[in-house]
Amino acid sequence: MLTRVKSAVAGFMGGIMAGGSSGGGGNAGSELPLKFPYMRPEFLGLSQDEIECSADHISRPILILKETRRLPWATGYAEVINAGKSALNEDQACCEVVVARRRPMSYCPPSTPSKTPTAKRRNSLPNGEGKLGEDGEGLVFHYWALFDGHAGSGVAVVASRLLQHHIACQLQAVIEILRNLASFPPTVLGEEPDSNPYLQGNTPGPHRALTRAASLRGAAGAPSSPCNTPHPPRFFTEKKIQHESLVVGAIENAFKEMDAQIEREKQVHNITGGCTALTVVYLLGKLYIGNAGDSRAIIIRNNEIIPVSTEFTPESERQRLQFLGFMQPHLLGNEFTHLEFPRRVQRKEVGKRMLYRDFTMNGW
């Protein structure tokens, strides 16, 4: 019996290895072309032979940087393939210095990776902070990202190649605003910030506000009076948006656009699986962390562990997903209800009273 089990497992793993040896992490039977070939992080500088050796589930080599201080801020990195769960390493990473240049939004999003040679990009990695580009028309930011892939390596490869370009694309719309840190961002893009004195509650000039009766009588300052002056607009309050919020919004929109692009690309390319995305952006002296999935970013300072990201797990997303199932029952597929039960309901239990949890509940 034990021999038959071992043979079955060996045959199963052999099938996985055969299907994954094509190099793209795609489905063996798929006729669609790969969006990007299977790869390891570019900053590792591995040859094709080394990439193939890294997928050895017996020796399981630990991959580290070949050169010291090759990444900004002396960033370290190490990886090892799993112990047989998948034929290829489904995780990816990226570390780059990216320039967001002032261009029209129609330029976005790029569908191809940067054409800058690896050696040139490696030598241009400073250890300083994000600053204005040399041409004065862009913003430089440092970018680190990890992608925990599952059910295939395709999506992680695509995200590792393109997400940083989506972030740069979204920052292009607010470059001029981010360069002017002395003023609050304007509500209407293209206008001067705080150009309307009424936002500050001050009426310009010596003119006083008119009563409705005085205005109807044609008093000085009324629309029909000889001494016509502009009528002061209504007072209203307006939220003051911080510059940091624009960067946060750009990263959030980049995540959304990356997800939408992958959905489109899957119609014409063989892109398997899915992945989490954990990114760190250093721009204008501040760190911004973006996360989708259950990856985690922490800061260790004086032996203290400080979480700097929020994880999205089935438990943390339970109420949102239940509400979505309640509002759109067709999304439930073969599940008969959006309610959560302590275990799967058996046919003989249908019609009986059971413990459950709805989207409005934390208890049972």
C-alpha positions as CSV (number, residue, x, y, z in Angstrom):
1,M,0.0,0.0,0.0
2,L,2.8,2.4,1.0
3,T,4.6,1.6,-2.3
4,R,1.5,2.4,-4.4
5,V,1.1,5.8,-2.5
6,K,4.8,6.7,-3.1
7,S,4.5,5.8,-6.8
8,A,1.3,7.9,-7.1
9,V,3.0,10.9,-5.5
10,A,6.1,10.5,-7.6
11,G,4.0,10.4,-10.7
12,F,2.0,13.4,-9.7
13,M,5.1,15.5,-9.0
14,G,6.7,14.3,-12.2
15,G,3.6,15.6,-14.1
16,I,3.9,18.9,-12.4
17,M,7.6,19.3,-13.3
18,A,6.9,18.3,-16.9
19,G,4.1,20.8,-17.2
20,G,6.2,23.6,-15.6
21,S,9.4,23.1,-17.5
22,S,8.1,25.2,-20.4
23,G,9.4,28.2,-18.6
24,G,6.4,30.5,-18.4
25,G,4.5,29.2,-15.4
26,G,1.5,28.9,-17.7
27,N,-0.8,26.1,-18.4
28,A,0.8,23.3,-20.4
29,G,-2.2,22.9,-22.6
30,S,-2.9,26.5,-23.2
31,E,-2.4,27.8,-26.8
32,L,-2.2,31.4,-25.7
33,P,1.2,33.0,-25.8
34,L,2.9,34.0,-22.6
35,K,2.9,37.7,-21.6
36,F,6.3,37.5,-20.1
37,P,8.6,34.4,-19.8
38,Y,9.2,32.9,-16.4
39,M,12.0,34.7,-14.6
40,R,13.6,35.4,-11.2
41,P,14.0,39.0,-10.0
42,E,16.1,40.9,-12.4
43,F,18.3,42.4,-9.8
44,L,19.7,38.8,-9.0
45,G,21.3,38.8,-12.4
46,L,20.8,35.1,-13.0
47,S,21.5,33.4,-16.3
48,Q,19.0,31.0,-17.9
49,D,21.0,28.0,-16.5
50,E,21.0,29.5,-13.0
51,I,17.2,30.1,-13.2
52,E,16.7,26.5,-14.1
53,C,19.0,25.3,-11.3
54,S,17.0,27.5,-8.8
55,A,14.0,25.3,-9.4
56,D,15.8,22.2,-8.1
57,H,13.5,20.9,-5.3
58,I,16.2,18.5,-4.0
59,S,19.1,20.9,-3.5
60,R,16.9,24.0,-3.0
61,P,19.7,26.6,-3.4
62,I,19.4,29.8,-1.5
63,L,19.7,32.8,-4.0
64,I,21.2,36.0,-2.8
65,L,22.6,39.1,-4.4
66,K,25.8,38.5,-6.3
67,E,27.3,41.9,-5.6
68,T,27.2,43.9,-2.4
69,R,25.3,47.3,-2.3
70,R,23.8,46.5,-5.6
71,L,20.4,47.7,-4.4
72,P,19.6,51.2,-3.0
73,W,19.8,51.6,0.8
74,A,21.9,48.4,1.0
75,T,18.8,46.4,0.5
76,G,19.2,42.7,1.1
77,Y,17.4,39.8,-0.5
78,A,17.3,36.0,-0.3
79,E,14.9,33.4,-1.7
80,V,14.6,29.6,-1.9
81,I,12.1,27.5,-3.8
82,N,9.3,25.7,-1.8
83,A,9.6,22.1,-0.9
84,G,7.6,20.7,-3.8
85,K,4.3,22.6,-3.7
86,S,4.9,23.9,-7.2
87,A,7.4,23.2,-10.0
88,L,8.5,26.8,-10.2
89,N,9.0,29.6,-7.7
90,E,5.7,31.4,-7.9
91,D,6.9,34.5,-5.9
92,Q,8.5,37.6,-7.4
93,A,10.3,40.7,-6.3
94,C,11.3,44.0,-7.7
95,C,13.6,46.9,-6.6
96,E,14.1,49.9,-8.8
97,V,14.6,53.7,-8.9
98,V,11.8,55.0,-11.1
99,V,11.3,58.4,-12.7
100,A,7.8,59.8,-13.1
101,R,8.0,62.4,-15.8
102,R,5.5,65.0,-16.7
103,R,3.4,63.5,-19.6
104,P,-0.2,63.6,-20.6
105,M,-2.4,60.9,-19.0
106,S,-3.1,59.4,-22.4
107,Y,0.5,58.1,-22.2
108,C,-0.7,55.6,-19.5
109,P,-0.5,52.8,-18.9
110,P,2.7,51.4,-20.4
111,S,2.4,47.8,-21.6
112,T,6.1,47.0,-21.9
113,P,8.9,47.1,-19.3
114,S,11.6,49.7,-19.2
115,K,14.1,49.4,-22.0
116,T,17.0,50.8,-19.9
117,P,19.9,48.4,-19.8
118,T,20.3,46.5,-16.6
119,A,23.9,47.7,-16.0
120,K,22.9,51.3,-16.5
121,R,19.9,51.1,-14.2
122,R,22.0,49.4,-11.6
123,N,24.7,52.1,-11.6
124,S,22.0,54.8,-11.3
125,L,20.7,53.5,-8.0
126,P,21.4,56.3,-5.5
127,N,21.2,55.9,-1.7
128,G,19.7,59.3,-1.3
129,E,16.0,60.4,-1.1
130,G,13.6,60.9,-3.9
131,K,14.2,64.3,-5.6
132,L,13.4,66.2,-8.7
133,G,14.8,64.7,-11.9
134,E,17.8,66.1,-13.6
135,D,15.7,67.7,-16.3
136,G,13.4,69.4,-13.7
137,E,10.3,67.7,-15.1
138,G,10.0,64.6,-13.1
139,L,10.0,63.0,-9.7
140,V,12.4,60.2,-8.7
141,F,11.2,57.6,-6.2
142,H,12.6,54.4,-4.8
143,Y,10.4,51.3,-5.2
144,W,10.5,47.9,-3.5
145,A,7.9,45.2,-4.1
146,L,7.2,41.6,-3.2
147,F,4.6,39.4,-4.9
148,D,3.5,36.1,-3.3
149,G,2.1,34.1,-6.1
150,H,-0.3,31.1,-5.9
151,A,-1.7,28.6,-8.4
152,G,0.9,29.7,-11.0
153,S,3.7,32.2,-11.5
154,G,2.2,34.2,-14.4
155,V,0.4,37.0,-12.5
156,A,3.4,37.6,-10.2
157,V,5.7,37.9,-13.1
158,V,3.5,40.4,-14.9
159,A,2.9,42.5,-11.7
160,S,6.6,42.6,-10.9
161,R,7.3,44.0,-14.4
162,L,4.6,46.6,-14.7
163,L,3.2,47.8,-11.3
164,Q,6.0,50.4,-10.8
165,H,5.1,51.9,-14.2
166,H,1.5,52.2,-13.2
167,I,2.5,54.0,-10.0
168,A,4.7,56.4,-12.1
169,C,1.8,56.9,-14.5
170,Q,-0.6,57.9,-11.7
171,L,2.0,60.3,-10.2
172,Q,2.3,62.1,-13.6
173,A,-1.0,63.8,-13.1
174,V,0.1,65.5,-9.8
175,I,3.8,66.1,-10.4
176,E,3.4,69.9,-10.5
177,I,1.3,69.9,-7.3
178,L,3.8,67.7,-5.4
179,R,6.6,70.0,-6.4
180,N,4.8,72.9,-4.8
181,L,4.8,71.8,-1.1
182,A,4.3,75.4,0.1
183,S,0.6,75.4,-0.9
184,F,-2.3,73.0,-0.4
185,P,-3.3,71.0,-3.5
186,P,-6.0,72.7,-5.5
187,T,-9.4,71.0,-5.8
188,V,-9.6,71.7,-9.6
189,L,-6.4,70.5,-11.3
190,G,-4.7,73.2,-13.3
191,E,-5.9,76.1,-11.1
192,E,-3.7,78.0,-8.7
193,P,-4.1,76.7,-5.1
194,D,-6.1,78.9,-2.8
195,S,-6.6,81.5,-5.5
196,N,-10.1,82.2,-4.3
197,P,-10.0,84.5,-1.3
198,Y,-13.5,83.5,-0.3
199,L,-12.2,80.0,0.7
200,Q,-10.4,81.8,3.5
201,G,-13.6,83.7,4.6
202,N,-12.3,87.2,3.5
203,T,-14.2,89.4,1.1
204,P,-11.8,91.2,-1.2
205,G,-11.9,95.0,-1.4
206,P,-14.0,97.6,0.6
207,H,-17.3,96.3,-0.8
208,R,-19.9,95.2,1.7
209,A,-22.4,92.5,1.2
210,L,-25.8,93.8,0.1
211,T,-29.1,92.8,1.6
212,R,-31.7,91.4,-0.8
213,A,-33.8,94.6,-0.5
214,A,-30.9,96.8,-1.3
215,S,-30.0,94.7,-4.3
216,L,-33.6,95.0,-5.6
217,R,-33.5,98.8,-5.2
218,G,-30.4,99.0,-7.4
219,A,-28.1,100.1,-4.7
220,A,-24.4,100.6,-5.4
221,G,-22.9,97.2,-6.0
222,A,-26.1,95.6,-7.2
223,P,-26.1,93.9,-10.6
224,S,-28.3,96.6,-12.2
225,S,-26.6,99.6,-10.5
226,P,-24.4,102.0,-12.4
227,C,-21.5,101.1,-10.1
228,N,-21.7,97.4,-10.8
229,T,-19.2,95.3,-8.9
230,P,-18.9,91.5,-8.8
231,H,-21.3,90.0,-6.3
232,P,-19.5,88.0,-3.7
233,P,-20.1,84.3,-3.9
234,R,-21.5,82.1,-1.2
235,F,-19.2,81.1,1.6
236,F,-18.5,77.3,1.7
237,T,-16.0,75.1,3.4
238,E,-13.5,72.9,1.6
239,K,-11.3,70.1,2.8
240,K,-7.6,70.8,2.8
241,I,-5.9,67.9,1.1
242,Q,-2.4,67.0,2.1
243,H,0.2,66.2,-0.5
244,E,0.8,62.8,1.0
245,S,-2.8,61.9,0.2
246,L,-2.2,62.5,-3.5
247,V,0.7,59.9,-3.4
248,V,-1.5,57.5,-1.5
249,G,-4.3,57.9,-4.0
250,A,-1.8,57.4,-6.9
251,I,-0.6,54.1,-5.4
252,E,-4.2,52.9,-4.8
253,N,-5.2,53.7,-8.4
254,A,-2.1,52.0,-9.7
255,F,-3.1,48.8,-7.8
256,K,-6.6,49.0,-9.4
257,E,-5.2,49.7,-12.9
258,M,-2.7,46.8,-12.6
259,D,-5.5,44.4,-11.6
260,A,-7.6,45.6,-14.5
261,Q,-4.8,45.2,-17.0
262,I,-4.1,41.6,-15.8
263,E,-7.8,40.8,-16.3
264,R,-7.6,42.2,-19.9
265,E,-4.3,40.5,-20.7
266,K,-5.6,37.1,-19.5
267,Q,-8.0,37.2,-22.5
268,V,-5.1,37.1,-25.0
269,H,-2.2,35.8,-23.0
270,N,-1.4,32.7,-20.9
271,I,-1.2,34.3,-17.4
272,T,-1.7,31.8,-14.6
273,G,-2.6,32.1,-11.0
274,G,-2.7,35.2,-8.8
275,C,-0.6,37.0,-6.3
276,T,-0.4,39.4,-3.4
277,A,1.3,42.7,-3.9
278,L,3.3,44.5,-1.2
279,T,5.0,47.7,-2.3
280,V,7.1,50.3,-0.6
281,V,7.6,53.7,-2.2
282,Y,10.1,56.3,-0.9
283,L,9.2,59.8,-2.3
284,L,10.1,63.3,-1.1
285,G,11.3,62.1,2.2
286,K,8.4,59.8,3.1
287,L,7.7,56.1,3.0
288,Y,4.4,54.8,1.5
289,I,3.4,51.2,1.9
290,G,0.7,49.6,-0.3
291,N,-0.6,46.1,0.3
292,A,-3.1,43.8,-1.4
293,G,-3.4,40.3,0.1
294,D,-2.0,38.7,3.2
295,S,1.7,39.7,2.9
296,R,3.1,41.9,5.7
297,A,5.5,44.8,6.1
298,I,7.2,45.5,9.4
299,I,9.8,47.9,10.8
300,I,12.2,46.6,13.5
301,R,13.5,49.5,15.7
302,N,15.2,49.0,19.0
303,N,14.0,45.4,19.2
304,E,10.4,46.6,18.7
305,I,8.4,45.2,15.8
306,I,6.2,47.8,14.3
307,P,3.5,46.7,11.7
308,V,3.2,49.1,8.8
309,S,0.7,47.3,6.6
310,T,-2.8,45.8,6.9
311,E,-3.4,42.2,5.8
312,F,-6.4,41.2,3.8
313,T,-7.5,37.7,4.8
314,P,-10.7,35.7,4.5
315,E,-11.5,36.7,8.1
316,S,-10.8,40.4,7.7
317,E,-12.7,40.5,4.4
318,R,-15.6,38.3,5.6
319,Q,-18.2,41.0,6.2
320,R,-17.5,42.8,2.9
321,L,-17.7,39.6,0.9
322,Q,-20.9,38.5,2.7
323,F,-22.5,41.8,1.9
324,L,-21.4,41.5,-1.7
325,G,-23.0,38.1,-1.8
326,F,-26.2,39.5,-0.2
327,M,-26.4,42.3,-2.8
328,Q,-25.5,40.1,-5.8
329,P,-26.6,36.5,-5.1
330,H,-25.6,35.4,-8.6
331,L,-21.9,35.7,-7.6
332,L,-22.3,32.9,-5.1
333,G,-22.2,30.2,-7.7
334,N,-23.2,26.9,-6.2
335,E,-23.4,28.2,-2.6
336,F,-27.0,28.5,-1.5
337,T,-26.6,31.5,0.9
338,H,-24.3,34.3,1.9
339,L,-24.5,33.3,5.5
340,E,-21.4,31.8,7.3
341,F,-21.7,28.6,9.2
342,P,-19.2,27.0,11.6
343,R,-18.8,24.1,9.1
344,R,-20.3,23.1,5.8
345,V,-24.0,22.3,6.1
346,Q,-24.9,18.7,5.3
347,R,-28.0,17.8,3.4
348,K,-29.7,16.2,6.4
349,E,-29.3,19.5,8.3
350,V,-31.2,21.6,5.8
351,G,-34.3,23.0,7.6
352,K,-32.9,22.7,11.1
353,R,-31.8,25.7,13.2
354,M,-28.0,26.2,13.2
355,L,-25.5,28.8,14.3
356,Y,-24.7,31.3,11.6
357,R,-23.1,34.7,11.1
358,D,-24.3,37.4,8.8
359,F,-22.4,40.4,7.4
360,T,-23.9,42.6,10.1
361,M,-22.6,40.3,12.9
362,N,-19.3,39.7,14.7
363,G,-20.8,37.1,17.0
364,W,-22.9,34.0,16.2
